[in-house]
Amino acid sequence: MRRSLGHPGPVGRHDALAAALRSAVAGDVDFSAGARALATMDASNYRRVPAGTVAPRDAADVAAALAVCREHGVPVVARGGGTSIGGQATGTGVVLDLTRHMGRLLSLDPDARTAVVQPGLVLDRLREAARPHGLTFGPDPSTHSRCTLGGMIGNNACGAHSVAHGTTADNVRSLEVMTYRGAELTLGRDGAGAPPGLLDLVGRHLAPLRTGYPDGLPRRISGYALDALLPERGHDVARSFVGSEGTLGVVTEATVRLVPLPAAPVLVVLGYADESAAADAAAGLLPYGPLTVEGMAADLVPGGGRGLPRGGAWLFCETDGEAAARALVRAADAVDTAVIRDPAGQRALWRVREDAAGTATRGPGGGAGPGPDG
């Protein structure tokens, strides 16, 4: 049974497009003013009005929607939680809302430490399912309560624990992808799923791919990761796709890596005179194996830092165990230090960091935005 939401159809130039989508898609097709307004923005300052929205029920629906949009020459934007701060979840074509029907955890294998997810699955739902097994998904952006795995794959989200576990690209094993042209691909390592000619292209440009990407930049999350396709990197097609913001295809399913939870987490908060001093100190803490080194400045903290150690900027450093925490405190040339061992106290301080994400995207009227994916 085909069904749609809202007004039976738009008035004007998108009538034919909406009608074709309603005939082809089993999910929800909504071209009403309200649906378009809701998809006009993400957590950024950008505003773009789409032609309409589609909430596909499954991968077949995604393929059907792409086919209709291709026939009509209309662009497609794959949207997860809408937590990006660069406008990536907005567009003037058809927005695919992957959260309404495609947000399931399909399987979780504690022994292999992997999970198979749909793109609309909210990160916290995956973390809740993995926690009883002593596992979690490593990347943890401040919007973990609402960002989706598909959105994290789109912009290669990272979060505080990327110091220990890397970005989303480091934690994706394989991807099921549909391209705008209608190809269905399973992307993985060793060239799996590479479109015809892609690896030949890489072979003809080995020198610039080897020298044009900076080394030692673990949070390089912008642009296409073409260096992942190098032979010494395992021809990792899935990794090269992560961060492409939906421009190369729509993810319909992903197999991701899970990592162990820390056995005895301790939060060390280090206070410094200002942001520059905190930034200068951060690199020197890495040899001590912290799970996080997250910077916070006074202008992002409600109340200017009440409840935190003395200083004008802070580093939130999580360690696994008391010994590691003590070593970190000894190594840090901080103005003041707080060591928090109880889980409730740790959650309260991490909430300060998460709330600051909304402050960073505060609009002209003073309202806080939903915050960044990573």
C-alpha positions as CSV (number, residue, x, y, z in Angstrom):
1,M,0.0,0.0,0.0
2,R,1.6,3.3,-1.1
3,R,1.0,6.2,1.2
4,S,2.1,9.8,1.7
5,L,1.9,12.4,4.4
6,G,0.5,15.9,4.6
7,H,-1.0,17.7,1.7
8,P,-1.9,15.4,-1.3
9,G,0.6,17.2,-3.5
10,P,2.6,20.4,-4.0
11,V,1.4,23.1,-6.2
12,G,3.6,23.9,-9.1
13,R,6.7,22.4,-10.7
14,H,7.2,19.4,-8.4
15,D,3.8,17.9,-8.9
16,A,5.0,15.3,-11.4
17,L,8.0,14.4,-9.2
18,A,5.8,13.9,-6.1
19,A,3.3,11.8,-8.0
20,A,6.1,9.6,-9.4
21,L,7.6,9.1,-6.0
22,R,4.2,8.2,-4.5
23,S,3.8,5.5,-7.2
24,A,7.2,4.1,-6.7
25,V,8.0,4.3,-3.0
26,A,6.3,2.3,-0.2
27,G,7.5,4.7,2.4
28,D,6.4,8.2,3.2
29,V,6.4,10.9,0.6
30,D,5.8,14.4,1.9
31,F,6.0,17.5,-0.2
32,S,3.9,19.6,2.2
33,A,5.1,23.0,3.3
34,G,5.7,21.7,6.8
35,A,7.8,18.8,5.8
36,R,9.9,20.9,3.5
37,A,10.4,23.5,6.3
38,L,11.6,20.9,8.7
39,A,14.2,19.7,6.2
40,T,15.3,23.2,5.4
41,M,18.0,23.3,8.1
42,D,20.4,21.3,10.1
43,A,22.6,22.5,13.0
44,S,24.4,24.9,10.7
45,N,23.5,28.5,9.7
46,Y,22.6,27.3,6.2
47,R,19.0,27.2,4.9
48,R,18.0,25.5,1.7
49,V,14.4,24.6,0.8
50,P,14.0,21.1,-0.6
51,A,11.5,20.0,-3.3
52,G,10.2,17.4,-0.8
53,T,11.0,14.6,1.5
54,V,10.9,10.8,1.3
55,A,11.2,8.4,4.2
56,P,12.1,5.1,2.6
57,R,11.1,1.8,4.3
58,D,14.1,-0.2,3.1
59,A,16.9,-0.5,0.6
60,A,14.4,-1.2,-2.2
61,D,12.7,2.0,-1.4
62,V,16.0,3.9,-1.6
63,A,16.6,2.4,-5.0
64,A,13.1,3.3,-6.2
65,A,13.5,6.9,-5.0
66,L,16.9,7.3,-6.6
67,A,15.5,6.0,-9.9
68,V,12.6,8.5,-9.9
69,C,14.9,11.4,-9.0
70,R,17.4,10.3,-11.6
71,E,14.6,10.3,-14.2
72,H,13.5,13.8,-13.2
73,G,17.1,15.1,-12.9
74,V,16.6,16.0,-9.3
75,P,19.4,15.8,-6.7
76,V,19.1,13.7,-3.5
77,V,20.3,14.5,0.0
78,A,20.6,11.6,2.5
79,R,19.7,12.9,5.9
80,G,20.3,11.3,9.3
81,G,19.9,13.3,12.6
82,G,20.6,16.7,11.0
83,T,23.3,17.4,13.4
84,S,26.0,18.6,10.9
85,I,27.2,22.2,11.3
86,G,28.3,22.6,7.6
87,G,24.9,22.4,5.9
88,Q,25.5,18.9,4.6
89,A,22.0,17.7,5.6
90,T,20.2,20.3,3.5
91,G,19.6,20.6,-0.2
92,T,17.2,21.8,-2.9
93,G,16.3,18.4,-4.3
94,V,14.7,15.4,-2.5
95,V,15.7,14.8,1.1
96,L,15.8,11.1,2.1
97,D,14.8,10.9,5.8
98,L,16.6,7.7,6.8
99,T,15.6,7.8,10.5
100,R,11.9,7.1,10.3
101,H,12.0,3.5,9.0
102,M,15.7,2.6,8.5
103,G,17.0,3.0,12.0
104,R,17.4,-0.6,13.2
105,L,20.3,-2.5,14.7
106,L,20.3,-5.6,12.5
107,S,22.8,-7.7,14.4
108,L,25.5,-7.5,17.0
109,D,28.3,-10.1,17.4
110,P,30.1,-9.7,20.7
111,D,32.8,-12.3,19.8
112,A,33.7,-10.6,16.5
113,R,33.1,-7.2,18.1
114,T,31.0,-6.0,15.1
115,A,27.5,-4.7,14.6
116,V,25.4,-4.4,11.4
117,V,23.3,-1.2,11.4
118,Q,20.9,0.7,9.2
119,P,21.9,4.3,8.5
120,G,19.1,5.9,10.6
121,L,20.1,4.2,13.8
122,V,20.9,6.7,16.6
123,L,24.3,6.2,18.1
124,D,23.1,5.9,21.6
125,R,20.8,3.0,20.6
126,L,23.9,1.1,19.4
127,R,25.8,1.9,22.5
128,E,23.0,0.7,24.7
129,A,22.9,-2.6,22.9
130,A,26.6,-3.1,23.1
131,R,27.1,-2.0,26.7
132,P,25.9,-5.3,28.3
133,H,28.7,-7.0,26.3
134,G,31.3,-4.6,27.6
135,L,31.6,-3.0,24.2
136,T,30.8,0.4,22.6
137,F,31.2,2.2,19.3
138,G,34.4,4.2,19.6
139,P,33.5,7.6,18.0
140,D,31.3,9.5,20.4
141,P,30.4,13.0,19.2
142,S,28.6,15.3,21.6
143,T,25.3,14.7,19.8
144,H,25.4,11.0,20.5
145,S,21.8,11.1,21.8
146,R,20.5,12.1,18.3
147,C,23.2,11.7,15.6
148,T,22.8,8.6,13.4
149,L,25.4,6.1,12.2
150,G,24.6,7.1,8.6
151,G,25.3,10.8,9.4
152,M,28.5,9.8,11.2
153,I,29.6,7.9,8.1
154,G,28.7,10.9,6.0
155,N,30.9,13.3,7.8
156,N,33.4,11.0,9.4
157,A,32.4,12.0,12.9
158,C,34.9,11.5,15.7
159,G,34.2,12.8,19.2
160,A,36.2,12.9,22.5
161,H,37.3,9.3,22.3
162,S,38.9,9.6,18.9
163,V,42.2,9.9,20.7
164,A,41.9,6.2,21.6
165,H,39.6,4.8,18.9
166,G,40.0,7.0,15.8
167,T,37.3,8.5,13.6
168,T,34.3,6.8,12.1
169,A,36.4,5.8,9.1
170,D,38.6,3.8,11.5
171,N,35.6,1.9,12.7
172,V,33.8,0.9,9.5
173,R,34.3,-2.6,8.1
174,S,32.0,-2.6,5.1
175,L,29.1,-0.6,3.6
176,E,26.1,-1.4,1.5
177,V,25.7,1.6,-0.9
178,M,23.4,2.7,-3.7
179,T,24.6,5.2,-6.2
180,Y,22.6,7.8,-8.0
181,R,23.1,5.9,-11.2
182,G,21.4,2.8,-9.7
183,A,24.4,0.6,-8.9
184,E,24.3,-1.4,-5.7
185,L,27.7,-1.9,-4.2
186,T,29.2,-3.7,-1.2
187,L,32.3,-1.7,-0.2
188,G,35.2,-3.1,1.8
189,R,38.9,-3.7,1.8
190,D,41.1,-5.2,-0.9
191,G,39.2,-3.2,-3.6
192,A,35.8,-4.8,-2.7
193,G,33.0,-2.9,-4.4
194,A,35.3,-0.5,-6.3
195,P,33.6,0.9,-9.4
196,P,35.2,0.0,-12.7
197,G,38.4,2.0,-13.3
198,L,38.7,3.4,-9.8
199,L,41.8,1.3,-8.8
200,D,43.3,1.9,-12.2
201,L,42.9,5.6,-11.6
202,V,44.6,5.3,-8.2
203,G,47.5,3.3,-9.9
204,R,48.1,6.1,-12.4
205,H,48.3,8.7,-9.6
206,L,50.3,7.0,-6.8
207,A,52.8,9.8,-6.3
208,P,50.3,12.6,-5.6
209,L,48.1,10.3,-3.5
210,R,51.2,9.4,-1.4
211,T,52.5,12.9,-1.0
212,G,49.4,15.1,-1.1
213,Y,47.8,13.9,2.1
214,P,49.2,15.1,5.5
215,D,50.6,12.5,7.9
216,G,50.1,12.8,11.6
217,L,46.7,14.4,11.4
218,P,44.4,11.8,13.0
219,R,41.3,14.0,12.7
220,R,41.5,14.7,9.0
221,I,37.8,14.5,8.3
222,S,37.3,16.8,5.3
223,G,37.2,15.9,1.6
224,Y,37.6,12.5,-0.1
225,A,40.0,10.0,1.5
226,L,41.5,8.9,-1.7
227,D,44.7,7.8,0.1
228,A,42.7,4.9,1.6
229,L,42.7,3.4,-1.9
230,L,46.5,3.1,-2.0
231,P,47.8,-0.5,-2.1
232,E,49.7,-0.1,1.1
233,R,46.5,1.0,2.8
234,G,44.7,-2.1,1.6
235,H,42.7,-0.6,-1.2
236,D,40.1,0.2,1.4
237,V,37.1,1.3,-0.6
238,A,34.7,1.5,2.4
239,R,37.2,3.8,4.2
240,S,37.5,6.0,1.2
241,F,33.7,6.5,1.1
242,V,33.5,7.6,4.7
243,G,33.4,11.4,4.9
244,S,32.0,11.9,1.3
245,E,28.8,13.5,2.7
246,G,26.5,11.4,0.5
247,T,27.9,12.7,-2.7
248,L,29.1,9.2,-3.8
249,G,26.0,7.3,-2.8
250,V,23.5,6.5,-0.1
251,V,24.4,4.0,2.7
252,T,21.7,1.5,3.3
253,E,23.6,-0.8,5.7
254,A,26.9,-0.7,7.5
255,T,29.1,-3.2,9.4
256,V,31.0,-1.4,12.1
257,R,33.7,-2.3,14.7
258,L,33.0,-2.3,18.4
259,V,35.6,-1.6,21.0
260,P,35.9,-2.6,24.7
261,L,34.6,-0.2,27.4
262,P,37.3,1.0,29.8
263,A,37.3,-1.3,32.9
264,A,37.8,1.5,35.4
265,P,37.3,5.0,33.8
266,V,38.8,8.0,35.7
267,L,38.2,11.5,34.5
268,V,41.1,14.0,35.0
269,V,40.2,17.6,34.4
270,L,43.2,19.9,34.0
271,G,42.9,23.6,34.3
272,Y,45.1,26.1,32.4
273,A,45.4,29.8,32.2
274,D,43.9,30.1,28.7
275,E,43.2,28.2,25.5
276,S,46.7,28.6,24.2
277,A,48.3,27.0,27.3
278,A,45.8,24.1,27.2
279,A,46.5,23.5,23.5
280,D,50.3,23.6,24.0
281,A,49.9,21.0,26.8
282,A,47.7,18.6,24.9
283,A,50.3,17.0,22.7
284,G,52.6,16.2,25.7
285,L,49.9,14.2,27.4
286,L,49.4,11.7,24.5
287,P,52.4,9.4,25.4
288,Y,50.6,8.6,28.7
289,G,47.8,6.9,26.8
290,P,44.7,9.0,27.7
291,L,41.4,7.9,26.1
292,T,40.4,11.5,25.6
293,V,42.1,14.9,25.5
294,E,39.2,17.2,25.0
295,G,39.7,21.0,25.2
296,M,37.1,23.4,26.7
297,A,37.4,27.2,27.0
298,A,35.6,29.4,29.5
299,D,33.4,31.1,26.9
300,L,31.8,27.7,26.1
301,V,31.2,26.6,29.7
302,P,27.9,27.7,31.4
303,G,28.8,29.9,34.4
304,G,32.3,30.4,33.2
305,G,33.6,27.2,34.7
306,R,31.9,26.8,38.0
307,G,32.5,23.3,39.4
308,L,35.7,23.0,37.3
309,P,39.3,23.4,38.5
310,R,40.8,26.9,38.5
311,G,41.7,28.2,35.0
312,G,40.4,29.8,31.9
313,A,40.5,26.6,29.8
314,W,40.5,22.9,30.5
315,L,41.5,19.6,29.2
316,F,39.1,16.7,29.9
317,C,41.3,13.5,30.0
318,E,39.8,10.1,30.6
319,T,42.1,7.2,31.6
320,D,41.5,3.6,32.2
321,G,42.5,3.1,35.8
322,E,43.9,5.0,38.7
323,A,47.6,4.5,37.9
324,A,47.2,6.0,34.4
325,A,45.3,9.0,36.0
326,R,48.1,9.6,38.5
327,A,50.7,9.5,35.8
328,L,48.8,12.0,33.7
329,V,48.4,14.4,36.7
330,R,52.2,14.2,37.3
331,A,53.0,14.9,33.7
332,A,50.5,17.8,33.3
333,D,51.8,21.3,34.0
334,A,48.4,22.5,35.0
335,V,47.2,25.4,37.1
336,D,44.7,23.2,38.9
337,T,43.5,19.6,38.7
338,A,40.4,17.6,39.5
339,V,40.3,13.8,39.5
340,I,36.7,12.4,39.3
341,R,36.2,8.7,40.0
342,D,32.5,8.3,40.5
343,P,30.4,7.7,37.4
344,A,27.8,10.3,38.4
345,G,30.4,13.0,38.7
346,Q,32.0,12.0,35.4
347,R,28.6,12.2,33.6
348,A,28.0,15.6,35.1
349,L,31.3,17.0,33.7
350,W,30.9,15.4,30.3
351,R,27.5,17.0,30.2
352,V,29.3,20.4,30.4
353,R,31.2,19.4,27.3
354,E,28.1,18.2,25.4
355,D,26.1,21.3,26.3
356,A,28.9,23.5,24.9
357,A,28.2,22.0,21.5
358,G,24.9,23.8,21.4
359,T,26.6,27.0,22.5
360,A,29.0,26.8,19.6
361,T,26.1,26.8,17.2
362,R,24.0,29.4,18.9
363,G,21.8,31.4,16.5
364,P,21.5,35.2,16.3
365,G,18.4,35.1,18.5
366,G,20.2,33.3,21.3
367,G,18.7,29.8,20.8
368,A,21.2,26.9,20.9
369,G,21.4,24.6,18.0
370,P,21.6,20.8,18.2
371,G,25.4,20.7,17.9
372,P,27.9,19.1,15.6
373,D,28.3,15.4,14.7
374,G,32.0,15.4,15.4
